[in-house]
Amino acid sequence: MKNHTHAHAHDKSAAFEPAHPVRFAAARKSTWVSIIINLLLTVMQVLGGFFGKSQSLMADGLHSFADLISDVLVLFANRHGNKHADANHPYGHARIETAASLILGTSLAALGVGLLISAGMRLQHPEHVQAVSPLALWVAIIALAAKEGMFRYMLAVAQRVRSQMLVANAWHARSDAASSLVVIVGIVGNLLGYTFLDLVAAGVVGVMIAWMGIQFARDAMLELVDTGLDQEEVRAIRNTLKAVPGVIGLHELRTRKMADNALVDAHIMVDPKVSVSEGHYIAEAARSAVLNGHHVMDVMVHIDPEDDAKAKPNAHLPQRHLLLAHLADRLGMQLPPSTRVVLHYLGGHVDAELLFDTTVDLVAMQRKCAAVTANDPYFRSIQIFMLGAPN
């Protein structure tokens, strides 16, 4: 994995290869469909609203234009957000999608507020409101059908490839369909003699656009400030980790969203006397279990021999070479060079295992070690083993 990332980071001349090819291709195709439809709707609605004298239809045309801009942002984010991790972005580029959603949401909120203010100002002078042409009604009906069809198509694609940004864009299309329905009601009311209803519909469209923008911006902001996964998903990840053979406890679990995925940090407890390699094996098994069982980008597993929240700190204890020098001084002898020494830093003390492969006076050595542990500030216990011989 590291070699793969390293190669992409340095071979800048290589052709673009998305990290998630299926999602990338689906997003690109659906977004281009949306761009074409929104371009046609923008022209049709703005011209239809202008010549049909409908403020609400023109407002809906601006809504379609906002969709067109958001689709361009989606294309940009889809390409750049699918790049592999590199030296400057070790966690990948997924949050480019989040940044694009934030820009889109903020822009929509501003547009919606602007439309609402414009409609409100025009309502202050109802005598200037004009009757709407039936042409505007037919344009609004065509727009409603196009937007509802686009919503259903885009949502199906988004759910298939599990893309948060595409889901947001699909529901944006549904909000467009709802706004077109409001426009139809306003135009029909205007045609029936209630001319002010067209401006009311324009104001409602503005509110709908602003509300949708606020939701997009809020969700993106929550992710950018490292909001964790919901409690149900965290509980499921916790249960997955506890079920891994060799894991005897879990005392810290942190998550944070990363576009459609999540990053997980876990502190798992294992038997304090297992080897480093076995502890690493358990950590890899825990990591694989979470990656395979949940929608997670990466898992960082920290191995603990004891509960950090309850155990006494070990930072004050000397390092290995100092401990061995201290032990030799207390024993009054240097250990044979072939002696294997295993140290366990646990509970603010050190438990040592001495493995000899040469003939030593076992009884005398045990007596010396017992004297050391009786009043030593560091060593709590010392066990002696003779390789190739019974204990």
Secondary structure, 3 states (H helix, E strand, C coil): CHHHHHHHHHCCCCCCCCCCHHHHHHHHHHHHHHHHHHHHHHHHHHHHHHHHCCHHHHHHHHHHHHHHHHHHHHHHHHHHHCCCCCCCCCCCCCHHHHHHHHHHHHHHHHHHHHHHHHHHHHHCCHHHCCCCCHHHHHHHHHHHHHHHHHHHHHHHHHHHHCCHHHHHHHHHHHHHHHHHHHHHHHHHHHHCCCCCHHHHHHHHHHHHHHHHHHHHHHHHHHHHCCCCCCHHHHHHHHHHHHCCCCCCEEEEEEEEEECCEEEEEEEEECCCCCCHHHHHHHHHHHHHHHHHHCCCCEEEEEEECCCCCCCCCCCCCCCHHHHHHHHHHHHCCCCCCCCEEEEEEECCEEEEEEEECCCCCHHHHHHHHHHHHHHCCCEEEEEEEECCCCC
